[in-house]
């Protein structure tokens, strides 16, 4: 029974009461609370590719995203605002006791409104029963993302030299890790 409930929760995270109260009492609900996450499907790719292109000089191709659907250990989500507007997406890989955030991105029009935090909190909770550690890389030129990761408990663990393509060469990646198993 519990497994079925967790699968249902993984399929869609949505609170109809919050949406109702937001319509009736608009100031009573934080906009972050109206965001919902659901599994990404192929029909989401045009919106996802648009967000990817808006945020990155060297965006992932449609083929890379399609490969993420085929990979058995990848899980792909979109974050939606009311009216089914996709405002962000995240992709993680979970295997061998480790979770790795492969890609997370928020439409620039919705950044700094809680979508990134909501997706991060979701993937952390998804990974917690499935992995002992979570890893991610981030560009040093993205201080807002680094601040969010630190607030969520991630620790800087190293640098990957020349990890990201960049104009005129390559950019390093700062590596972060989060322990998913509580210390006793």
Secondary structure in CASP SS format (residue, H / E / C, confidence):
PFRMAT SS
TARGET T0000
AUTHOR 0000-0000-0000
METHOD secondary structure of the structure
MODEL  1
X C 1.00
X H 1.00
X H 1.00
X H 1.00
X H 1.00
X H 1.00
X H 1.00
X H 1.00
X H 1.00
X H 1.00
X H 1.00
X E 1.00
X E 1.00
X C 1.00
X C 1.00
X H 1.00
X H 1.00
X H 1.00
X H 1.00
X H 1.00
X H 1.00
X H 1.00
X H 1.00
X H 1.00
X C 1.00
X H 1.00
X H 1.00
X H 1.00
X C 1.00
X C 1.00
X H 1.00
X H 1.00
X H 1.00
X H 1.00
X C 1.00
X E 1.00
X E 1.00
X E 1.00
X E 1.00
X C 1.00
X C 1.00
X H 1.00
X H 1.00
X H 1.00
X H 1.00
X H 1.00
X H 1.00
X H 1.00
X H 1.00
X H 1.00
X H 1.00
X H 1.00
X H 1.00
X H 1.00
X H 1.00
X C 1.00
X C 1.00
X C 1.00
X C 1.00
X C 1.00
X C 1.00
X H 1.00
X H 1.00
X H 1.00
X H 1.00
X H 1.00
X H 1.00
X H 1.00
X H 1.00
X H 1.00
X C 1.00
X C 1.00
X C 1.00
X E 1.00
X E 1.00
X E 1.00
X E 1.00
X E 1.00
X E 1.00
X E 1.00
X E 1.00
X H 1.00
X H 1.00
X H 1.00
X E 1.00
X E 1.00
X E 1.00
X E 1.00
X E 1.00
X E 1.00
X E 1.00
X E 1.00
X E 1.00
X E 1.00
X E 1.00
X C 1.00
X C 1.00
X E 1.00
X E 1.00
X E 1.00
X E 1.00
X E 1.00
X E 1.00
X E 1.00
X E 1.00
X E 1.00
X C 1.00
X H 1.00
X H 1.00
X H 1.00
X C 1.00
X C 1.00
X C 1.00
X C 1.00
X H 1.00
X H 1.00
X H 1.00
X H 1.00
X H 1.00
X H 1.00
X H 1.00
X H 1.00
X H 1.00
X H 1.00
X H 1.00
X H 1.00
X H 1.00
X H 1.00
X C 1.00
X C 1.00
X C 1.00
X C 1.00
X E 1.00
X E 1.00
X E 1.00
X E 1.00
X E 1.00
X E 1.00
X E 1.00
X C 1.00
X C 1.00
X C 1.00
X H 1.00
X H 1.00
X H 1.00
X H 1.00
X H 1.00
X H 1.00
X H 1.00
X H 1.00
X H 1.00
X C 1.00
X C 1.00
X C 1.00
X E 1.00
X E 1.00
X E 1.00
X E 1.00
X E 1.00
X E 1.00
X E 1.00
X E 1.00
X E 1.00
X E 1.00
X E 1.00
X E 1.00
X C 1.00
X C 1.00
X E 1.00
X E 1.00
X E 1.00
X E 1.00
X E 1.00
X E 1.00
X E 1.00
X E 1.00
X E 1.00
X E 1.00
X E 1.00
X C 1.00
X C 1.00
X C 1.00
X C 1.00
X C 1.00
END
